[in-house]
Amino acid sequence: MDKVTLPSFQEKKKRGEKITMLTAYDLPFARLIDEAGVDAVLVGDSLGMVALGYPTTVPVTMEEMIHHAKAVRRGVSRALLVGDMPFMSFNLSVKETVRNASRFLKEAGCDAVKVEGGQGSLDSLEAVQAILDAGIPVLGHLGLTPQTAGKTGGFRVQAKTAPAARKLLAAAEELESSGCFGIVLECVPSQVADLITRSVSIPTIGIGAGNRCDGQVLVTHDLLNLSGPFHPKFARAFARLDAAALKAVKGFRKAVEERSFPSREESYEMPPDEWERLRRSA
């Protein structure tokens, strides 16, 4: 399969072909996702909740994001790689915003960055524009933006009223005008996502936004049922690796306690003559 590029996204939208995106935070999952033919890999700030045990995405640092993005890069050779700008990495100054965004490309080898916000947030729009002006491709993110969920009413569906939907559409059009190559739409009614998808020329990637977007993104750990007890409505588990992993770990513990692991076939032994020499000299 050919290397996925930014124009590939646009071409897929024009042809009516769906775009696929999944998250990865380490080499093994990155390699599997890339091999499976998924179009894009997102090193999301969901890293904080999924892999680092934080209660929200807010505590995730740039250093943590870069560290994990480097690992993911080593497993991705074909998919488009996008790094997620964490909380307060694009909120302080233009200089700091561009410096942080550039680190994803220079240090981690990402192809683009994702920036949350834009709806009614002048700071976010300015950040997006500054990054784009520096020549760094940007994937926008509208609707539920976890980094600022407290300002938008918590982790709940956004744009459920006509005024709110019009505001979201305007924000999407602003991101398109600024030069974003695509927009993630999170937790918005499917009708609103459809309206935005038909109104902008750049691809929309949905997560909890129905099936009318140009593509879909999921947290891989949700897809594999590895995220714990919380299951968002939109997160379908395509496999139950949690059950398989738990069974394997219990099997290991039992085999060790019963002394059936490791077996003779799983152990190393000295050559008989060397063992005999050692036994006699002991």
C-alpha positions as CSV (number, residue, x, y, z in Angstrom):
1,M,0.0,0.0,0.0
2,D,1.1,3.5,-0.8
3,K,2.2,6.0,1.8
4,V,-0.8,8.1,3.1
5,T,-0.3,11.8,2.5
6,L,-2.4,14.9,3.2
7,P,-3.7,15.0,-0.4
8,S,-4.8,11.4,0.1
9,F,-7.3,12.6,2.7
10,Q,-8.7,15.1,0.2
11,E,-8.8,12.6,-2.6
12,K,-10.7,10.1,-0.4
13,K,-13.4,12.7,0.4
14,K,-13.8,13.5,-3.3
15,R,-14.2,9.9,-4.2
16,G,-16.6,9.3,-1.3
17,E,-14.2,6.7,0.3
18,K,-14.1,6.5,4.1
19,I,-11.0,7.6,6.1
20,T,-9.9,5.5,9.0
21,M,-7.9,6.7,12.0
22,L,-6.9,5.0,15.3
23,T,-4.8,6.0,18.3
24,A,-1.5,4.5,19.3
25,Y,0.9,5.3,22.2
26,D,3.6,2.6,21.7
27,L,5.5,0.6,19.0
28,P,3.5,-2.7,19.1
29,F,0.0,-1.1,18.5
30,A,1.5,1.4,16.0
31,R,2.9,-1.5,14.0
32,L,-0.3,-3.5,14.0
33,I,-2.5,-0.5,13.0
34,D,-0.1,0.5,10.2
35,E,0.0,-3.1,8.9
36,A,-3.8,-3.3,9.0
37,G,-4.0,-0.5,6.4
38,V,-5.5,2.2,8.6
39,D,-5.1,5.6,7.0
40,A,-3.9,7.6,10.0
41,V,-2.5,7.1,13.4
42,L,-3.2,9.6,16.1
43,V,-0.9,9.9,19.2
44,G,-3.8,11.3,21.2
45,D,-3.6,13.1,24.5
46,S,-6.0,10.3,25.5
47,L,-2.6,8.8,26.4
48,G,-3.1,10.3,29.8
49,M,-6.3,8.5,30.7
50,V,-5.7,5.3,28.7
51,A,-2.0,4.5,29.4
52,L,-0.8,6.8,32.2
53,G,-3.7,6.6,34.6
54,Y,-4.6,10.3,34.8
55,P,-8.2,11.2,35.6
56,T,-8.4,13.5,32.5
57,T,-6.3,14.5,29.6
58,V,-5.3,17.8,31.2
59,P,-2.2,16.6,33.1
60,V,-0.5,15.2,30.0
61,T,2.7,17.1,29.2
62,M,4.6,17.8,26.0
63,E,7.5,15.7,27.1
64,E,5.1,12.7,27.6
65,M,3.5,13.3,24.2
66,I,6.8,13.5,22.4
67,H,8.2,10.4,24.2
68,H,5.2,8.3,23.1
69,A,5.1,9.9,19.6
70,K,8.7,8.8,19.0
71,A,7.8,5.2,19.9
72,V,4.8,5.3,17.6
73,R,6.8,6.7,14.7
74,R,9.1,3.6,14.9
75,G,6.1,1.4,14.2
76,V,4.5,3.5,11.4
77,S,5.9,3.5,7.9
78,R,2.7,4.0,5.8
79,A,-0.1,5.7,7.7
80,L,-0.2,9.5,8.3
81,L,1.0,10.2,11.8
82,V,-0.6,13.0,13.8
83,G,0.5,14.3,17.2
84,D,-2.1,15.8,19.6
85,M,-1.2,19.1,21.1
86,P,-1.8,18.7,24.9
87,F,-3.5,21.1,27.2
88,M,-1.6,24.5,27.6
89,S,0.8,23.6,24.8
90,F,-0.9,26.2,22.5
91,N,-2.5,28.6,24.9
92,L,0.3,30.7,26.2
93,S,2.0,32.5,23.3
94,V,2.4,32.2,19.6
95,K,6.1,31.5,20.0
96,E,5.5,28.7,22.5
97,T,2.7,27.3,20.3
98,V,4.8,27.1,17.2
99,R,7.8,25.7,19.2
100,N,5.6,22.9,20.7
101,A,4.0,22.0,17.4
102,S,7.3,21.9,15.6
103,R,8.6,19.4,18.2
104,F,6.1,16.8,16.9
105,L,7.6,17.1,13.5
106,K,11.3,17.6,14.3
107,E,11.7,15.3,17.3
108,A,9.0,12.7,16.9
109,G,8.7,12.6,13.1
110,C,4.9,13.3,12.9
111,D,3.3,14.5,9.7
112,A,0.9,16.9,11.3
113,V,-0.6,18.0,14.6
114,K,-4.1,18.1,16.0
115,V,-5.4,21.1,17.9
116,E,-8.6,21.1,20.0
117,G,-11.1,24.0,19.9
118,G,-12.0,26.9,17.7
119,Q,-15.7,27.3,18.4
120,G,-15.9,30.7,19.9
121,S,-12.3,30.5,21.1
122,L,-10.1,33.3,19.6
123,D,-7.0,31.8,21.3
124,S,-7.5,28.4,19.6
125,L,-8.1,30.0,16.2
126,E,-5.0,32.1,16.6
127,A,-3.0,29.1,17.7
128,V,-4.2,27.1,14.6
129,Q,-3.3,30.0,12.3
130,A,0.2,30.4,13.9
131,I,1.0,26.7,13.4
132,L,-0.2,26.8,9.8
133,D,1.7,29.9,9.1
134,A,4.8,28.0,10.3
135,G,4.2,25.4,7.6
136,I,2.9,22.7,10.0
137,P,-0.2,20.8,8.8
138,V,-3.1,21.0,11.3
139,L,-6.1,18.7,12.0
140,G,-8.8,20.7,13.7
141,H,-11.0,19.3,16.5
142,L,-14.5,20.6,17.3
143,G,-17.5,19.5,19.3
144,L,-16.6,17.9,22.6
145,T,-13.0,19.0,23.3
146,P,-11.9,17.0,26.4
147,Q,-9.2,19.5,27.4
148,T,-11.8,22.2,27.9
149,A,-14.8,20.0,28.7
150,G,-15.6,22.0,31.8
151,K,-16.3,25.1,29.7
152,T,-18.6,23.2,27.3
153,G,-20.7,21.5,29.9
154,G,-18.7,18.4,30.7
155,F,-18.4,15.1,28.7
156,R,-21.7,15.4,26.9
157,V,-23.0,15.8,23.4
158,Q,-22.5,19.2,21.9
159,A,-24.5,21.3,19.4
160,K,-27.9,19.9,20.3
161,T,-29.7,23.2,19.6
162,A,-30.0,25.0,16.3
163,P,-28.0,28.1,17.6
164,A,-25.2,25.8,18.9
165,A,-25.1,23.8,15.6
166,R,-24.8,27.0,13.6
167,K,-22.0,28.1,15.8
168,L,-20.2,24.8,15.3
169,L,-20.7,25.1,11.5
170,A,-19.2,28.5,11.5
171,A,-16.2,27.3,13.5
172,A,-15.7,24.4,11.0
173,E,-15.8,26.9,8.1
174,E,-13.2,29.1,9.9
175,L,-10.9,26.1,10.4
176,E,-11.3,25.3,6.7
177,S,-10.6,28.9,5.7
178,S,-7.5,28.9,7.9
179,G,-6.0,26.0,6.0
180,C,-6.7,22.9,8.2
181,F,-6.5,19.7,6.2
182,G,-9.4,18.1,8.2
183,I,-11.6,18.4,11.3
184,V,-12.4,15.9,14.0
185,L,-16.0,16.1,15.1
186,E,-16.5,14.6,18.6
187,C,-19.8,13.9,20.3
188,V,-22.2,15.9,18.0
189,P,-25.6,14.9,16.6
190,S,-25.2,12.9,13.3
191,Q,-27.4,15.5,11.5
192,V,-25.1,18.3,12.5
193,A,-22.0,16.3,11.5
194,D,-23.6,15.6,8.2
195,L,-24.4,19.3,7.7
196,I,-20.8,20.2,8.4
197,T,-19.4,17.4,6.2
198,R,-21.5,18.6,3.3
199,S,-20.6,22.3,3.9
200,V,-16.8,22.1,4.1
201,S,-14.4,20.9,1.4
202,I,-12.0,19.3,3.8
203,P,-12.6,15.8,5.4
204,T,-14.4,15.4,8.6
205,I,-13.4,12.6,11.0
206,G,-16.1,11.6,13.4
207,I,-16.0,10.1,16.9
208,G,-19.4,9.9,18.4
209,A,-20.7,11.9,15.4
210,G,-22.7,9.3,13.4
211,N,-21.6,7.6,10.2
212,R,-22.1,10.5,7.8
213,C,-18.6,12.0,8.4
214,D,-15.9,11.4,5.8
215,G,-14.1,9.1,8.2
216,Q,-14.0,7.7,11.7
217,V,-11.5,7.7,14.6
218,L,-11.5,5.6,17.7
219,V,-9.3,5.1,20.7
220,T,-7.7,1.7,20.0
221,H,-8.0,0.6,23.6
222,D,-11.8,1.2,23.4
223,L,-11.8,-0.9,20.1
224,L,-10.1,-3.7,22.0
225,N,-12.1,-3.3,25.2
226,L,-8.9,-2.4,27.2
227,S,-10.1,0.9,28.6
228,G,-11.6,-0.3,31.8
229,P,-15.2,0.0,33.0
230,F,-16.1,3.2,31.2
231,H,-17.6,2.6,27.7
232,P,-18.7,5.6,25.7
233,K,-21.8,5.0,23.6
234,F,-19.9,5.4,20.4
235,A,-17.0,3.1,21.2
236,R,-17.7,-0.3,19.8
237,A,-15.4,-3.1,21.0
238,F,-14.4,-5.1,18.0
239,A,-12.6,-7.6,20.2
240,R,-12.4,-8.4,24.0
241,L,-8.6,-8.5,24.6
242,D,-9.2,-7.7,28.3
243,A,-10.8,-11.1,28.8
244,A,-8.1,-12.8,26.8
245,A,-5.3,-11.1,28.6
246,L,-6.8,-11.7,32.0
247,K,-7.2,-15.4,31.2
248,A,-3.5,-15.6,30.0
249,V,-2.2,-13.9,33.2
250,K,-4.2,-16.2,35.4
251,G,-2.9,-19.1,33.4
252,F,0.7,-17.9,34.0
253,R,0.1,-17.6,37.7
254,K,-1.5,-21.0,38.0
255,A,1.3,-22.7,36.0
256,V,4.0,-21.1,38.1
257,E,2.3,-22.1,41.4
258,E,1.8,-25.7,40.1
259,R,5.5,-25.8,39.0
260,S,4.4,-26.7,35.4
261,F,6.1,-23.6,34.0
262,P,8.7,-23.4,32.8
263,S,8.8,-27.0,31.5
264,R,12.0,-28.8,30.5
265,E,11.4,-27.8,26.9
266,E,11.3,-24.2,28.0
267,S,14.5,-24.4,30.0
268,Y,18.2,-24.4,29.2
269,E,20.6,-27.2,30.4
270,M,24.3,-27.7,30.4
271,P,25.8,-30.4,28.2
272,P,25.8,-33.6,30.3
273,D,29.6,-33.9,30.4
274,E,30.0,-30.3,31.7
275,W,27.3,-30.8,34.3
276,E,29.1,-34.0,35.4
277,R,32.4,-32.1,35.8
278,L,30.7,-29.3,37.8
279,R,28.8,-31.8,40.0
280,R,32.1,-33.7,40.8
281,S,33.9,-30.5,41.7
282,A,31.1,-29.0,43.8
